[in-house]
Amino acid sequence: MSTATLPNIKDLTINRLNANVEQYLKDMSFIPDDKLSVVPMGCARPVLEFTAEVIGFNMFVAMALRGEAVPNMSEEEKAAFYASVDSRAKAEKMLTDGVSEIVTAFEKLSETELMEEVTLYWGAVETKFTVANMAAGHMGYHDGQLNYIQSLFGDGANHWGE
């Protein structure tokens, strides 16, 4: 019989957030700089655009975890924010900083606060615990896009083991 104990849910969530941003950044590193703003196949979203979406979502999650009101940005505000994420260096820093803000806010929550509900900018009501996990899942979703776009640009290798 094993004497190992399971990690608590806060540790699992924090580990997932950190692992997902680390993997996202690693996978993004295999997309050449000159391809970050390219529209793949003429209609897919460019890497920097959906990365800006991830950054913005992470900012909103950190705000929700801190109990701050989360704004519903207009399409113009959203477009301006996306356009502001205009380089790999900026995207990497903003991704890293955003996850750090989520982790810091999440660590401060008590078990009771983890179950507090917040209203997200599109009207959904979720617990703070769920919202933090949504951020990790959202990064994972867009990380899959990075891998696919990498292959569209001719790099079919799976770099995860490197």
N, C-alpha and C positions, 0 to 999 in steps of 0.2 A: 504494500500500500504506500502510495506516494505521500510525502509530507510537504510537497510544494504548495504554496498558496497562490491563488489567482491575484493578479494585479487589480487595483481598484479601477472603476470606470473613468475617473479623472485622469489617471496615468495612461490608460489605454487611449483615451481621446487625445491627450497631449502628444503621445508617441505617434499616433496616426497623423496628426496635423504636421508635426515636424518631419516625419518620413515622407509625406506626400509633397511638401514643398521642396524637400531635398531632391526627390525623384523628378519633380517638375523642372527644377532648375537644371538638373543633369540632362534630362531629355531635351530641353530647350537648347543646351549647349551644342547639340549635334545639328542644329539648324543654322546654316551659314548666315552671317550678319546681313548679307545682301538679299536674303530671302525672308527676313522677318516681317517685312511690310508688303510682300508680294501676295496677290490674291490667287491662291492655287486654283488651277483649272478655270480661271476667269470668274469664279462665282463663290468659292469658299472664303471663309473669313481669314484674314491675315493673322499670323501668330501674335503680333503685338496687340491687335485689337481684342482677341479673346483673352489674351493675358491681362490686358487692362480690365476686362470684365471680371476676371478672377480677383485682381487687386481690389477693385471697387467692392465686390461682394465681401471680401475679407475685411475691408474697412467697415462696412455696414455691420458685419457680424460682431466685430470688436465693440462697436458702438452699442449694439443691442445687449451684449453681455455686460457692459458697464451701466446699462439702464438709461442710455441716452436715446433720444428720439432719432429714428433713422429716416432720412429724407427720401422722398420719391422724386428722383431727378427727372427733369424734362428730357425729351429726346436731344435737345440742343446742348443741355448740360452734360448729358451722357457722352455725346459725340465729342465735346470739348475735352472731357476727361480722357476718353480713349485716345484722342490725338496727343494729349500731353505725355502719354507713355510712348515715347518716340525713339527709344534706344534700348539695347540689351542691358546696358549698365543700369539704367533707370528702372527697367522692369525687374531686374534681379533684386535691386535694393528695395523697391516697393513691395515685392512679394515677400522677401525675408522680413522686412519691418512689419508688414501686415500680419503675418502669422505670429510673429513675436507679440504683437498687440493682442491678438486673440488669446494666445497662451497665457499672457500676463493677466488678462481680465478673467479668463476661465479658472486659473489657479486660485483666485481670490474668492470664488463663489463657494458658499456653504452647500451642503447637500440639499437643503431646503431651497436655496436660491437657484440651484441647477434645474429645479422643477418649476420655477416661475415661468409664466408665459409672457412672450413678447409678440407684438404684431410686426410682421415684416413689411417692407415697402410695397409689396404687391397684395397685401391684405391677409396673407396666411398667418395663423396664430400657432406658434410652436413653443416648446420649452427651450430654455437657454441651453440645456444639454443637447437637444436635437439640433439647434442652430449651429452650435460648435461643430457637431458631426457633419452637418450639411456643408460647412466650409471645407472639411477634409474631402468629402465626396465630390464636391464641385471641382476641386483641384485635380482629383483623380480622373474625372470625366474629361476635363480639358487636356490632361496629360496624354490621354489616349489620342486626342486630336493631334498633339505634337508628334506622336509616333507615326501617325498616318501621313501627316504632311511631310515629315522627314522622308518617308518612302516615296511620296510623289516627286520629291526633288532628287530622287535617284539613290538614296541611301536606305537600302533594305535591311541593314544589319540590326540585330537586337543588341543594343549597347548596355542592357541592364546588368550584365555580368562583369562589365569593365570597371 
